[in-house]
């Protein structure tokens, strides 16, 4: 038997966030935006980090530095 998660079968996974609530205030969840726009993994990482960097639960400068690195990766990979 599966583990009981306590979730109703009618609850959307988009209504649940594990480990904080830094995406709850957005009109559309970053994951919805990423999927609906067919973004790549790295592009999705940038979207998630930019949405959370200045929110409680975000990682501030660390998120911005990771975004910078991910943008550099996108540029490098585009030049291949």
mmJSON file of the N, C-alpha and C atoms, coordinates in Angstrom:
{"data_MODEL":{"atom_site":{
"group_PDB":["ATOM","ATOM","ATOM","ATOM","ATOM","ATOM","ATOM","ATOM","ATOM","ATOM","ATOM","ATOM","ATOM","ATOM","ATOM","ATOM","ATOM","ATOM","ATOM","ATOM","ATOM","ATOM","ATOM","ATOM","ATOM","ATOM","ATOM","ATOM","ATOM","ATOM","ATOM","ATOM","ATOM","ATOM","ATOM","ATOM","ATOM","ATOM","ATOM","ATOM","ATOM","ATOM","ATOM","ATOM","ATOM","ATOM","ATOM","ATOM","ATOM","ATOM","ATOM","ATOM","ATOM","ATOM","ATOM","ATOM","ATOM","ATOM","ATOM","ATOM","ATOM","ATOM","ATOM","ATOM","ATOM","ATOM","ATOM","ATOM","ATOM","ATOM","ATOM","ATOM","ATOM","ATOM","ATOM","ATOM","ATOM","ATOM","ATOM","ATOM","ATOM","ATOM","ATOM","ATOM","ATOM","ATOM","ATOM","ATOM","ATOM","ATOM","ATOM","ATOM","ATOM","ATOM","ATOM","ATOM","ATOM","ATOM","ATOM","ATOM","ATOM","ATOM","ATOM","ATOM","ATOM","ATOM","ATOM","ATOM","ATOM","ATOM","ATOM","ATOM","ATOM","ATOM","ATOM","ATOM","ATOM","ATOM","ATOM","ATOM","ATOM","ATOM","ATOM","ATOM","ATOM","ATOM","ATOM","ATOM","ATOM","ATOM","ATOM","ATOM","ATOM","ATOM","ATOM","ATOM","ATOM","ATOM","ATOM","ATOM","ATOM","ATOM","ATOM","ATOM","ATOM","ATOM","ATOM","ATOM","ATOM","ATOM","ATOM","ATOM","ATOM","ATOM","ATOM","ATOM","ATOM","ATOM","ATOM","ATOM","ATOM","ATOM","ATOM","ATOM","ATOM","ATOM","ATOM","ATOM","ATOM","ATOM","ATOM","ATOM","ATOM","ATOM","ATOM","ATOM","ATOM","ATOM","ATOM","ATOM","ATOM","ATOM","ATOM","ATOM","ATOM","ATOM","ATOM","ATOM","ATOM","ATOM","ATOM","ATOM","ATOM","ATOM","ATOM","ATOM","ATOM","ATOM","ATOM","ATOM","ATOM","ATOM","ATOM","ATOM","ATOM","ATOM","ATOM","ATOM","ATOM","ATOM","ATOM","ATOM","ATOM","ATOM","ATOM","ATOM","ATOM","ATOM","ATOM","ATOM","ATOM","ATOM","ATOM","ATOM","ATOM","ATOM","ATOM","ATOM","ATOM","ATOM","ATOM","ATOM","ATOM","ATOM","ATOM","ATOM","ATOM","ATOM","ATOM","ATOM"],
"id":[1,2,3,4,5,6,7,8,9,10,11,12,13,14,15,16,17,18,19,20,21,22,23,24,25,26,27,28,29,30,31,32,33,34,35,36,37,38,39,40,41,42,43,44,45,46,47,48,49,50,51,52,53,54,55,56,57,58,59,60,61,62,63,64,65,66,67,68,69,70,71,72,73,74,75,76,77,78,79,80,81,82,83,84,85,86,87,88,89,90,91,92,93,94,95,96,97,98,99,100,101,102,103,104,105,106,107,108,109,110,111,112,113,114,115,116,117,118,119,120,121,122,123,124,125,126,127,128,129,130,131,132,133,134,135,136,137,138,139,140,141,142,143,144,145,146,147,148,149,150,151,152,153,154,155,156,157,158,159,160,161,162,163,164,165,166,167,168,169,170,171,172,173,174,175,176,177,178,179,180,181,182,183,184,185,186,187,188,189,190,191,192,193,194,195,196,197,198,199,200,201,202,203,204,205,206,207,208,209,210,211,212,213,214,215,216,217,218,219,220,221,222,223,224,225,226,227,228,229,230,231,232,233,234,235,236,237,238,239,240],
"type_symbol":["N","C","C","N","C","C","N","C","C","N","C","C","N","C","C","N","C","C","N","C","C","N","C","C","N","C","C","N","C","C","N","C","C","N","C","C","N","C","C","N","C","C","N","C","C","N","C","C","N","C","C","N","C","C","N","C","C","N","C","C","N","C","C","N","C","C","N","C","C","N","C","C","N","C","C","N","C","C","N","C","C","N","C","C","N","C","C","N","C","C","N","C","C","N","C","C","N","C","C","N","C","C","N","C","C","N","C","C","N","C","C","N","C","C","N","C","C","N","C","C","N","C","C","N","C","C","N","C","C","N","C","C","N","C","C","N","C","C","N","C","C","N","C","C","N","C","C","N","C","C","N","C","C","N","C","C","N","C","C","N","C","C","N","C","C","N","C","C","N","C","C","N","C","C","N","C","C","N","C","C","N","C","C","N","C","C","N","C","C","N","C","C","N","C","C","N","C","C","N","C","C","N","C","C","N","C","C","N","C","C","N","C","C","N","C","C","N","C","C","N","C","C","N","C","C","N","C","C","N","C","C","N","C","C","N","C","C","N","C","C"],
"label_atom_id":["N","CA","C","N","CA","C","N","CA","C","N","CA","C","N","CA","C","N","CA","C","N","CA","C","N","CA","C","N","CA","C","N","CA","C","N","CA","C","N","CA","C","N","CA","C","N","CA","C","N","CA","C","N","CA","C","N","CA","C","N","CA","C","N","CA","C","N","CA","C","N","CA","C","N","CA","C","N","CA","C","N","CA","C","N","CA","C","N","CA","C","N","CA","C","N","CA","C","N","CA","C","N","CA","C","N","CA","C","N","CA","C","N","CA","C","N","CA","C","N","CA","C","N","CA","C","N","CA","C","N","CA","C","N","CA","C","N","CA","C","N","CA","C","N","CA","C","N","CA","C","N","CA","C","N","CA","C","N","CA","C","N","CA","C","N","CA","C","N","CA","C","N","CA","C","N","CA","C","N","CA","C","N","CA","C","N","CA","C","N","CA","C","N","CA","C","N","CA","C","N","CA","C","N","CA","C","N","CA","C","N","CA","C","N","CA","C","N","CA","C","N","CA","C","N","CA","C","N","CA","C","N","CA","C","N","CA","C","N","CA","C","N","CA","C","N","CA","C","N","CA","C","N","CA","C","N","CA","C","N","CA","C","N","CA","C","N","CA","C","N","CA","C","N","CA","C","N","CA","C"],
"label_alt_id":[null,null,null,null,null,null,null,null,null,null,null,null,null,null,null,null,null,null,null,null,null,null,null,null,null,null,null,null,null,null,null,null,null,null,null,null,null,null,null,null,null,null,null,null,null,null,null,null,null,null,null,null,null,null,null,null,null,null,null,null,null,null,null,null,null,null,null,null,null,null,null,null,null,null,null,null,null,null,null,null,null,null,null,null,null,null,null,null,null,null,null,null,null,null,null,null,null,null,null,null,null,null,null,null,null,null,null,null,null,null,null,null,null,null,null,null,null,null,null,null,null,null,null,null,null,null,null,null,null,null,null,null,null,null,null,null,null,null,null,null,null,null,null,null,null,null,null,null,null,null,null,null,null,null,null,null,null,null,null,null,null,null,null,null,null,null,null,null,null,null,null,null,null,null,null,null,null,null,null,null,null,null,null,null,null,null,null,null,null,null,null,null,null,null,null,null,null,null,null,null,null,null,null,null,null,null,null,null,null,null,null,null,null,null,null,null,null,null,null,null,null,null,null,null,null,null,null,null,null,null,null,null,null,null,null,null,null,null,null,null],
"label_comp_id":["UNK","UNK","UNK","UNK","UNK","UNK","UNK","UNK","UNK","UNK","UNK","UNK","UNK","UNK","UNK","UNK","UNK","UNK","UNK","UNK","UNK","UNK","UNK","UNK","UNK","UNK","UNK","UNK","UNK","UNK","UNK","UNK","UNK","UNK","UNK","UNK","UNK","UNK","UNK","UNK","UNK","UNK","UNK","UNK","UNK","UNK","UNK","UNK","UNK","UNK","UNK","UNK","UNK","UNK","UNK","UNK","UNK","UNK","UNK","UNK","UNK","UNK","UNK","UNK","UNK","UNK","UNK","UNK","UNK","UNK","UNK","UNK","UNK","UNK","UNK","UNK","UNK","UNK","UNK","UNK","UNK","UNK","UNK","UNK","UNK","UNK","UNK","UNK","UNK","UNK","UNK","UNK","UNK","UNK","UNK","UNK","UNK","UNK","UNK","UNK","UNK","UNK","UNK","UNK","UNK","UNK","UNK","UNK","UNK","UNK","UNK","UNK","UNK","UNK","UNK","UNK","UNK","UNK","UNK","UNK","UNK","UNK","UNK","UNK","UNK","UNK","UNK","UNK","UNK","UNK","UNK","UNK","UNK","UNK","UNK","UNK","UNK","UNK","UNK","UNK","UNK","UNK","UNK","UNK","UNK","UNK","UNK","UNK","UNK","UNK","UNK","UNK","UNK","UNK","UNK","UNK","UNK","UNK","UNK","UNK","UNK","UNK","UNK","UNK","UNK","UNK","UNK","UNK","UNK","UNK","UNK","UNK","UNK","UNK","UNK","UNK","UNK","UNK","UNK","UNK","UNK","UNK","UNK","UNK","UNK","UNK","UNK","UNK","UNK","UNK","UNK","UNK","UNK","UNK","UNK","UNK","UNK","UNK","UNK","UNK","UNK","UNK","UNK","UNK","UNK","UNK","UNK","UNK","UNK","UNK","UNK","UNK","UNK","UNK","UNK","UNK","UNK","UNK","UNK","UNK","UNK","UNK","UNK","UNK","UNK","UNK","UNK","UNK","UNK","UNK","UNK","UNK","UNK","UNK","UNK","UNK","UNK","UNK","UNK","UNK"],
"label_asym_id":["A","A","A","A","A","A","A","A","A","A","A","A","A","A","A","A","A","A","A","A","A","A","A","A","A","A","A","A","A","A","A","A","A","A","A","A","A","A","A","A","A","A","A","A","A","A","A","A","A","A","A","A","A","A","A","A","A","A","A","A","A","A","A","A","A","A","A","A","A","A","A","A","A","A","A","A","A","A","A","A","A","A","A","A","A","A","A","A","A","A","A","A","A","A","A","A","A","A","A","A","A","A","A","A","A","A","A","A","A","A","A","A","A","A","A","A","A","A","A","A","A","A","A","A","A","A","A","A","A","A","A","A","A","A","A","A","A","A","A","A","A","A","A","A","A","A","A","A","A","A","A","A","A","A","A","A","A","A","A","A","A","A","A","A","A","A","A","A","A","A","A","A","A","A","A","A","A","A","A","A","A","A","A","A","A","A","A","A","A","A","A","A","A","A","A","A","A","A","A","A","A","A","A","A","A","A","A","A","A","A","A","A","A","A","A","A","A","A","A","A","A","A","A","A","A","A","A","A","A","A","A","A","A","A","A","A","A","A","A","A"],
"label_entity_id":["1","1","1","1","1","1","1","1","1","1","1","1","1","1","1","1","1","1","1","1","1","1","1","1","1","1","1","1","1","1","1","1","1","1","1","1","1","1","1","1","1","1","1","1","1","1","1","1","1","1","1","1","1","1","1","1","1","1","1","1","1","1","1","1","1","1","1","1","1","1","1","1","1","1","1","1","1","1","1","1","1","1","1","1","1","1","1","1","1","1","1","1","1","1","1","1","1","1","1","1","1","1","1","1","1","1","1","1","1","1","1","1","1","1","1","1","1","1","1","1","1","1","1","1","1","1","1","1","1","1","1","1","1","1","1","1","1","1","1","1","1","1","1","1","1","1","1","1","1","1","1","1","1","1","1","1","1","1","1","1","1","1","1","1","1","1","1","1","1","1","1","1","1","1","1","1","1","1","1","1","1","1","1","1","1","1","1","1","1","1","1","1","1","1","1","1","1","1","1","1","1","1","1","1","1","1","1","1","1","1","1","1","1","1","1","1","1","1","1","1","1","1","1","1","1","1","1","1","1","1","1","1","1","1","1","1","1","1","1","1"],
"label_seq_id":[1,1,1,2,2,2,3,3,3,4,4,4,5,5,5,6,6,6,7,7,7,8,8,8,9,9,9,10,10,10,11,11,11,12,12,12,13,13,13,14,14,14,15,15,15,16,16,16,17,17,17,18,18,18,19,19,19,20,20,20,21,21,21,22,22,22,23,23,23,24,24,24,25,25,25,26,26,26,27,27,27,28,28,28,29,29,29,30,30,30,31,31,31,32,32,32,33,33,33,34,34,34,35,35,35,36,36,36,37,37,37,38,38,38,39,39,39,40,40,40,41,41,41,42,42,42,43,43,43,44,44,44,45,45,45,46,46,46,47,47,47,48,48,48,49,49,49,50,50,50,51,51,51,52,52,52,53,53,53,54,54,54,55,55,55,56,56,56,57,57,57,58,58,58,59,59,59,60,60,60,61,61,61,62,62,62,63,63,63,64,64,64,65,65,65,66,66,66,67,67,67,68,68,68,69,69,69,70,70,70,71,71,71,72,72,72,73,73,73,74,74,74,75,75,75,76,76,76,77,77,77,78,78,78,79,79,79,80,80,80],
"pdbx_PDB_ins_code":[null,null,null,null,null,null,null,null,null,null,null,null,null,null,null,null,null,null,null,null,null,null,null,null,null,null,null,null,null,null,null,null,null,null,null,null,null,null,null,null,null,null,null,null,null,null,null,null,null,null,null,null,null,null,null,null,null,null,null,null,null,null,null,null,null,null,null,null,null,null,null,null,null,null,null,null,null,null,null,null,null,null,null,null,null,null,null,null,null,null,null,null,null,null,null,null,null,null,null,null,null,null,null,null,null,null,null,null,null,null,null,null,null,null,null,null,null,null,null,null,null,null,null,null,null,null,null,null,null,null,null,null,null,null,null,null,null,null,null,null,null,null,null,null,null,null,null,null,null,null,null,null,null,null,null,null,null,null,null,null,null,null,null,null,null,null,null,null,null,null,null,null,null,null,null,null,null,null,null,null,null,null,null,null,null,null,null,null,null,null,null,null,null,null,null,null,null,null,null,null,null,null,null,null,null,null,null,null,null,null,null,null,null,null,null,null,null,null,null,null,null,null,null,null,null,null,null,null,null,null,null,null,null,null,null,null,null,null,null,null],
"Cartn_x":[0.833,0.0,0.871,0.381,1.118,1.023,1.936,1.962,0.876,0.142,-0.904,-0.24,-0.402,0.201,-0.696,-1.946,-2.867,-3.469,-3.155,-3.678,-4.964,-5.871,-7.114,-6.807,-7.594,-7.372,-7.752,-8.368,-8.771,-7.79,-6.773,-5.791,-4.776,-4.539,-3.531,-2.147,-1.201,0.183,0.677,0.09,0.478,0.035,-0.9,-1.368,-0.507,0.445,1.279,2.717,3.383,4.808,5.516,6.51,7.298,8.519,8.759,9.969,9.857,8.775,8.645,7.389,7.24,6.078,6.464,7.736,8.243,7.615,6.893,6.232,4.728,4.199,2.752,2.116,2.836,2.266,2.169,2.683,2.677,1.351,0.951,-0.268,-0.169,1.003,1.265,2.553,2.536,3.721,4.834,6.099,7.189,7.172,6.859,6.844,5.777,4.634,3.601,4.114,4.749,5.311,6.359,7.236,8.319,7.753,6.799,6.218,5.42,4.569,3.724,4.528,5.749,6.589,7.726,7.678,8.664,10.109,10.385,11.733,12.644,13.916,14.907,15.127,15.856,16.17,16.867,17.903,18.672,17.814,17.032,16.139,15.149,14.647,13.724,14.381,15.633,16.369,16.47,16.748,16.846,15.507,14.417,13.085,12.794,13.011,12.739,13.574,14.856,15.729,15.386,15.076,14.769,13.464,12.557,11.282,11.452,12.464,12.573,13.707,14.664,15.896,15.672,14.659,14.443,13.259,12.771,11.645,12.164,11.366,11.744,11.865,12.915,13.157,14.039,14.187,15.112,16.53,17.49,18.886,19.653,18.931,19.569,20.667,21.815,22.967,23.362,23.26,23.603,22.741,21.43,20.555,20.978,21.302,21.705,23.003,23.939,25.196,24.957,24.039,23.695,23.022,22.157,21.525,22.595,23.541,24.629,25.38,25.687,26.389,25.537,24.25,23.358,23.227,23.207,23.18,24.478,25.596,26.88,26.88,26.29,26.174,25.329,24.206,23.34,24.087,24.852,25.632,26.671,27.395,28.425,27.836,26.721,26.099,25.501,25.031,24.485,25.567,26.794,27.917,28.517,28.061,28.615,28.196],
"Cartn_y":[-1.19,0.0,1.246,2.291,3.543,4.309,5.222,6.056,7.114,7.342,8.359,9.715,10.588,11.913,12.923,12.548,13.47,14.462,14.331,15.25,14.717,15.609,15.254,14.924,14.028,13.69,14.854,15.893,17.059,18.224,18.091,19.144,19.096,20.242,20.327,20.394,19.757,19.848,21.282,22.106,23.512,24.317,23.764,24.443,24.101,23.2,22.731,23.139,23.644,23.931,23.375,22.57,21.976,22.86,23.225,23.984,25.471,26.069,27.524,27.913,29.22,29.71,30.847,30.857,31.955,32.049,31.03,31.106,31.328,31.237,31.288,32.611,33.712,35.024,35.357,34.495,34.785,34.392,35.134,34.842,33.478,33.161,31.866,31.322,30.056,29.427,29.404,29.596,29.52,28.229,27.102,25.829,25.843,26.476,26.584,27.395,28.531,29.394,28.64,27.924,27.179,26.123,25.35,24.267,24.825,25.831,26.383,27.061,27.49,28.16,27.275,25.987,25.013,25.477,25.999,26.467,25.295,25.476,24.441,24.373,23.366,23.197,24.438,24.9,26.05,27.31,27.518,28.68,28.621,27.429,27.255,27.577,27.18,27.506,29.015,29.732,31.194,31.79,31.328,31.833,31.594,30.368,30.052,30.916,31.065,31.832,33.317,33.893,35.322,35.614,34.648,34.825,34.766,34.071,33.862,34.614,35.154,35.639,36.661,37.51,38.553,38.266,37.035,36.633,35.894,35.874,35.013,33.574,32.92,31.574,31.598,32.767,32.912,33.009,33.041,33.017,34.265,35.351,36.643,36.61,37.129,37.235,35.872,34.817,33.475,33.107,33.379,33.117,33.954,35.235,36.108,35.622,35.157,34.63,33.344,32.519,31.305,31.665,32.68,33.153,33.616,34.392,34.885,33.712,32.698,31.523,30.787,30.65,29.959,30.721,32.027,32.843,32.633,32.61,32.353,30.972,29.979,28.648,28.687,29.4,29.509,30.134,31.173,31.838,30.882,30.218,29.267,28.128,27.586,26.471,26.915,28.162,28.685,28.866,29.046,29.267,27.975,26.823,25.539,25.235],
"Cartn_z":[0.0,0.0,0.0,-0.636,-0.693,0.607,0.78,1.972,1.873,2.956,2.984,3.141,2.145,2.196,2.874,3.15,3.787,2.816,1.543,0.53,-0.061,-0.317,-0.986,-2.44,-3.022,-4.426,-5.337,-4.795,-5.592,-5.467,-4.636,-4.445,-5.581,-6.186,-7.236,-6.601,-7.212,-6.743,-6.789,-7.653,-7.748,-6.528,-5.745,-4.534,-3.324,-3.511,-2.409,-2.684,-1.649,-1.78,-0.566,-0.807,0.262,0.502,1.74,2.066,1.845,2.221,2.114,1.371,1.17,0.432,-0.511,-0.938,-1.748,-3.141,-3.614,-4.918,-4.784,-3.57,-3.347,-3.771,-3.704,-4.005,-5.482,-6.338,-7.773,-8.414,-9.421,-10.168,-10.831,-11.338,-11.956,-11.345,-10.981,-10.406,-11.458,-11.039,-12.002,-12.822,-12.2,-12.938,-14.034,-13.78,-14.823,-16.002,-15.703,-16.747,-17.558,-16.856,-17.505,-18.448,-17.972,-18.778,-19.952,-19.705,-20.767,-21.858,-21.526,-22.516,-23.028,-22.698,-23.183,-22.979,-21.782,-21.505,-21.169,-21.428,-21.117,-19.61,-19.187,-17.773,-17.218,-17.906,-17.404,-17.412,-18.452,-18.486,-17.326,-17.028,-15.905,-14.576,-14.426,-13.195,-13.01,-14.089,-14.027,-13.583,-14.177,-13.825,-12.351,-11.874,-10.464,-9.531,-9.832,-8.942,-8.933,-10.093,-10.141,-9.408,-9.427,-8.714,-7.202,-6.713,-5.269,-4.579,-5.33,-4.712,-3.596,-3.719,-2.715,-1.786,-1.826,-0.987,0.247,1.335,2.454,1.938,2.259,1.743,0.511,-0.105,-1.223,-0.681,-1.586,-1.147,-1.564,-1.867,-2.113,-3.158,-2.751,-3.654,-4.221,-3.431,-3.925,-5.126,-5.041,-6.192,-7.396,-7.171,-8.284,-8.927,-8.122,-8.671,-9.457,-8.97,-9.719,-11.037,-11.026,-12.271,-13.244,-12.743,-13.591,-14.221,-13.429,-13.937,-14.977,-14.703,-15.639,-16.959,-16.901,-18.133,-18.911,-18.198,-18.858,-19.516,-18.846,-19.442,-20.711,-20.655,-21.844,-23.018,-22.735,-23.79,-24.359,-23.482,-23.927,-24.749,-24.281,-25.0,-26.337,-26.407,-27.664,-28.718,-28.259,-29.179,-29.699,-29.2,-29.661,-31.082],
"occupancy":[1.0,1.0,1.0,1.0,1.0,1.0,1.0,1.0,1.0,1.0,1.0,1.0,1.0,1.0,1.0,1.0,1.0,1.0,1.0,1.0,1.0,1.0,1.0,1.0,1.0,1.0,1.0,1.0,1.0,1.0,1.0,1.0,1.0,1.0,1.0,1.0,1.0,1.0,1.0,1.0,1.0,1.0,1.0,1.0,1.0,1.0,1.0,1.0,1.0,1.0,1.0,1.0,1.0,1.0,1.0,1.0,1.0,1.0,1.0,1.0,1.0,1.0,1.0,1.0,1.0,1.0,1.0,1.0,1.0,1.0,1.0,1.0,1.0,1.0,1.0,1.0,1.0,1.0,1.0,1.0,1.0,1.0,1.0,1.0,1.0,1.0,1.0,1.0,1.0,1.0,1.0,1.0,1.0,1.0,1.0,1.0,1.0,1.0,1.0,1.0,1.0,1.0,1.0,1.0,1.0,1.0,1.0,1.0,1.0,1.0,1.0,1.0,1.0,1.0,1.0,1.0,1.0,1.0,1.0,1.0,1.0,1.0,1.0,1.0,1.0,1.0,1.0,1.0,1.0,1.0,1.0,1.0,1.0,1.0,1.0,1.0,1.0,1.0,1.0,1.0,1.0,1.0,1.0,1.0,1.0,1.0,1.0,1.0,1.0,1.0,1.0,1.0,1.0,1.0,1.0,1.0,1.0,1.0,1.0,1.0,1.0,1.0,1.0,1.0,1.0,1.0,1.0,1.0,1.0,1.0,1.0,1.0,1.0,1.0,1.0,1.0,1.0,1.0,1.0,1.0,1.0,1.0,1.0,1.0,1.0,1.0,1.0,1.0,1.0,1.0,1.0,1.0,1.0,1.0,1.0,1.0,1.0,1.0,1.0,1.0,1.0,1.0,1.0,1.0,1.0,1.0,1.0,1.0,1.0,1.0,1.0,1.0,1.0,1.0,1.0,1.0,1.0,1.0,1.0,1.0,1.0,1.0,1.0,1.0,1.0,1.0,1.0,1.0,1.0,1.0,1.0,1.0,1.0,1.0,1.0,1.0,1.0,1.0,1.0,1.0],
"B_iso_or_equiv":[0.0,0.0,0.0,0.0,0.0,0.0,0.0,0.0,0.0,0.0,0.0,0.0,0.0,0.0,0.0,0.0,0.0,0.0,0.0,0.0,0.0,0.0,0.0,0.0,0.0,0.0,0.0,0.0,0.0,0.0,0.0,0.0,0.0,0.0,0.0,0.0,0.0,0.0,0.0,0.0,0.0,0.0,0.0,0.0,0.0,0.0,0.0,0.0,0.0,0.0,0.0,0.0,0.0,0.0,0.0,0.0,0.0,0.0,0.0,0.0,0.0,0.0,0.0,0.0,0.0,0.0,0.0,0.0,0.0,0.0,0.0,0.0,0.0,0.0,0.0,0.0,0.0,0.0,0.0,0.0,0.0,0.0,0.0,0.0,0.0,0.0,0.0,0.0,0.0,0.0,0.0,0.0,0.0,0.0,0.0,0.0,0.0,0.0,0.0,0.0,0.0,0.0,0.0,0.0,0.0,0.0,0.0,0.0,0.0,0.0,0.0,0.0,0.0,0.0,0.0,0.0,0.0,0.0,0.0,0.0,0.0,0.0,0.0,0.0,0.0,0.0,0.0,0.0,0.0,0.0,0.0,0.0,0.0,0.0,0.0,0.0,0.0,0.0,0.0,0.0,0.0,0.0,0.0,0.0,0.0,0.0,0.0,0.0,0.0,0.0,0.0,0.0,0.0,0.0,0.0,0.0,0.0,0.0,0.0,0.0,0.0,0.0,0.0,0.0,0.0,0.0,0.0,0.0,0.0,0.0,0.0,0.0,0.0,0.0,0.0,0.0,0.0,0.0,0.0,0.0,0.0,0.0,0.0,0.0,0.0,0.0,0.0,0.0,0.0,0.0,0.0,0.0,0.0,0.0,0.0,0.0,0.0,0.0,0.0,0.0,0.0,0.0,0.0,0.0,0.0,0.0,0.0,0.0,0.0,0.0,0.0,0.0,0.0,0.0,0.0,0.0,0.0,0.0,0.0,0.0,0.0,0.0,0.0,0.0,0.0,0.0,0.0,0.0,0.0,0.0,0.0,0.0,0.0,0.0,0.0,0.0,0.0,0.0,0.0,0.0],
"pdbx_formal_charge":[null,null,null,null,null,null,null,null,null,null,null,null,null,null,null,null,null,null,null,null,null,null,null,null,null,null,null,null,null,null,null,null,null,null,null,null,null,null,null,null,null,null,null,null,null,null,null,null,null,null,null,null,null,null,null,null,null,null,null,null,null,null,null,null,null,null,null,null,null,null,null,null,null,null,null,null,null,null,null,null,null,null,null,null,null,null,null,null,null,null,null,null,null,null,null,null,null,null,null,null,null,null,null,null,null,null,null,null,null,null,null,null,null,null,null,null,null,null,null,null,null,null,null,null,null,null,null,null,null,null,null,null,null,null,null,null,null,null,null,null,null,null,null,null,null,null,null,null,null,null,null,null,null,null,null,null,null,null,null,null,null,null,null,null,null,null,null,null,null,null,null,null,null,null,null,null,null,null,null,null,null,null,null,null,null,null,null,null,null,null,null,null,null,null,null,null,null,null,null,null,null,null,null,null,null,null,null,null,null,null,null,null,null,null,null,null,null,null,null,null,null,null,null,null,null,null,null,null,null,null,null,null,null,null,null,null,null,null,null,null],
"auth_seq_id":[1,1,1,2,2,2,3,3,3,4,4,4,5,5,5,6,6,6,7,7,7,8,8,8,9,9,9,10,10,10,11,11,11,12,12,12,13,13,13,14,14,14,15,15,15,16,16,16,17,17,17,18,18,18,19,19,19,20,20,20,21,21,21,22,22,22,23,23,23,24,24,24,25,25,25,26,26,26,27,27,27,28,28,28,29,29,29,30,30,30,31,31,31,32,32,32,33,33,33,34,34,34,35,35,35,36,36,36,37,37,37,38,38,38,39,39,39,40,40,40,41,41,41,42,42,42,43,43,43,44,44,44,45,45,45,46,46,46,47,47,47,48,48,48,49,49,49,50,50,50,51,51,51,52,52,52,53,53,53,54,54,54,55,55,55,56,56,56,57,57,57,58,58,58,59,59,59,60,60,60,61,61,61,62,62,62,63,63,63,64,64,64,65,65,65,66,66,66,67,67,67,68,68,68,69,69,69,70,70,70,71,71,71,72,72,72,73,73,73,74,74,74,75,75,75,76,76,76,77,77,77,78,78,78,79,79,79,80,80,80],
"auth_comp_id":["UNK","UNK","UNK","UNK","UNK","UNK","UNK","UNK","UNK","UNK","UNK","UNK","UNK","UNK","UNK","UNK","UNK","UNK","UNK","UNK","UNK","UNK","UNK","UNK","UNK","UNK","UNK","UNK","UNK","UNK","UNK","UNK","UNK","UNK","UNK","UNK","UNK","UNK","UNK","UNK","UNK","UNK","UNK","UNK","UNK","UNK","UNK","UNK","UNK","UNK","UNK","UNK","UNK","UNK","UNK","UNK","UNK","UNK","UNK","UNK","UNK","UNK","UNK","UNK","UNK","UNK","UNK","UNK","UNK","UNK","UNK","UNK","UNK","UNK","UNK","UNK","UNK","UNK","UNK","UNK","UNK","UNK","UNK","UNK","UNK","UNK","UNK","UNK","UNK","UNK","UNK","UNK","UNK","UNK","UNK","UNK","UNK","UNK","UNK","UNK","UNK","UNK","UNK","UNK","UNK","UNK","UNK","UNK","UNK","UNK","UNK","UNK","UNK","UNK","UNK","UNK","UNK","UNK","UNK","UNK","UNK","UNK","UNK","UNK","UNK","UNK","UNK","UNK","UNK","UNK","UNK","UNK","UNK","UNK","UNK","UNK","UNK","UNK","UNK","UNK","UNK","UNK","UNK","UNK","UNK","UNK","UNK","UNK","UNK","UNK","UNK","UNK","UNK","UNK","UNK","UNK","UNK","UNK","UNK","UNK","UNK","UNK","UNK","UNK","UNK","UNK","UNK","UNK","UNK","UNK","UNK","UNK","UNK","UNK","UNK","UNK","UNK","UNK","UNK","UNK","UNK","UNK","UNK","UNK","UNK","UNK","UNK","UNK","UNK","UNK","UNK","UNK","UNK","UNK","UNK","UNK","UNK","UNK","UNK","UNK","UNK","UNK","UNK","UNK","UNK","UNK","UNK","UNK","UNK","UNK","UNK","UNK","UNK","UNK","UNK","UNK","UNK","UNK","UNK","UNK","UNK","UNK","UNK","UNK","UNK","UNK","UNK","UNK","UNK","UNK","UNK","UNK","UNK","UNK","UNK","UNK","UNK","UNK","UNK","UNK"],
"auth_asym_id":["A","A","A","A","A","A","A","A","A","A","A","A","A","A","A","A","A","A","A","A","A","A","A","A","A","A","A","A","A","A","A","A","A","A","A","A","A","A","A","A","A","A","A","A","A","A","A","A","A","A","A","A","A","A","A","A","A","A","A","A","A","A","A","A","A","A","A","A","A","A","A","A","A","A","A","A","A","A","A","A","A","A","A","A","A","A","A","A","A","A","A","A","A","A","A","A","A","A","A","A","A","A","A","A","A","A","A","A","A","A","A","A","A","A","A","A","A","A","A","A","A","A","A","A","A","A","A","A","A","A","A","A","A","A","A","A","A","A","A","A","A","A","A","A","A","A","A","A","A","A","A","A","A","A","A","A","A","A","A","A","A","A","A","A","A","A","A","A","A","A","A","A","A","A","A","A","A","A","A","A","A","A","A","A","A","A","A","A","A","A","A","A","A","A","A","A","A","A","A","A","A","A","A","A","A","A","A","A","A","A","A","A","A","A","A","A","A","A","A","A","A","A","A","A","A","A","A","A","A","A","A","A","A","A","A","A","A","A","A","A"],
"auth_atom_id":["N","CA","C","N","CA","C","N","CA","C","N","CA","C","N","CA","C","N","CA","C","N","CA","C","N","CA","C","N","CA","C","N","CA","C","N","CA","C","N","CA","C","N","CA","C","N","CA","C","N","CA","C","N","CA","C","N","CA","C","N","CA","C","N","CA","C","N","CA","C","N","CA","C","N","CA","C","N","CA","C","N","CA","C","N","CA","C","N","CA","C","N","CA","C","N","CA","C","N","CA","C","N","CA","C","N","CA","C","N","CA","C","N","CA","C","N","CA","C","N","CA","C","N","CA","C","N","CA","C","N","CA","C","N","CA","C","N","CA","C","N","CA","C","N","CA","C","N","CA","C","N","CA","C","N","CA","C","N","CA","C","N","CA","C","N","CA","C","N","CA","C","N","CA","C","N","CA","C","N","CA","C","N","CA","C","N","CA","C","N","CA","C","N","CA","C","N","CA","C","N","CA","C","N","CA","C","N","CA","C","N","CA","C","N","CA","C","N","CA","C","N","CA","C","N","CA","C","N","CA","C","N","CA","C","N","CA","C","N","CA","C","N","CA","C","N","CA","C","N","CA","C","N","CA","C","N","CA","C","N","CA","C","N","CA","C","N","CA","C","N","CA","C","N","CA","C","N","CA","C"],
"pdbx_PDB_model_num":[1,1,1,1,1,1,1,1,1,1,1,1,1,1,1,1,1,1,1,1,1,1,1,1,1,1,1,1,1,1,1,1,1,1,1,1,1,1,1,1,1,1,1,1,1,1,1,1,1,1,1,1,1,1,1,1,1,1,1,1,1,1,1,1,1,1,1,1,1,1,1,1,1,1,1,1,1,1,1,1,1,1,1,1,1,1,1,1,1,1,1,1,1,1,1,1,1,1,1,1,1,1,1,1,1,1,1,1,1,1,1,1,1,1,1,1,1,1,1,1,1,1,1,1,1,1,1,1,1,1,1,1,1,1,1,1,1,1,1,1,1,1,1,1,1,1,1,1,1,1,1,1,1,1,1,1,1,1,1,1,1,1,1,1,1,1,1,1,1,1,1,1,1,1,1,1,1,1,1,1,1,1,1,1,1,1,1,1,1,1,1,1,1,1,1,1,1,1,1,1,1,1,1,1,1,1,1,1,1,1,1,1,1,1,1,1,1,1,1,1,1,1,1,1,1,1,1,1,1,1,1,1,1,1,1,1,1,1,1,1]
}}}
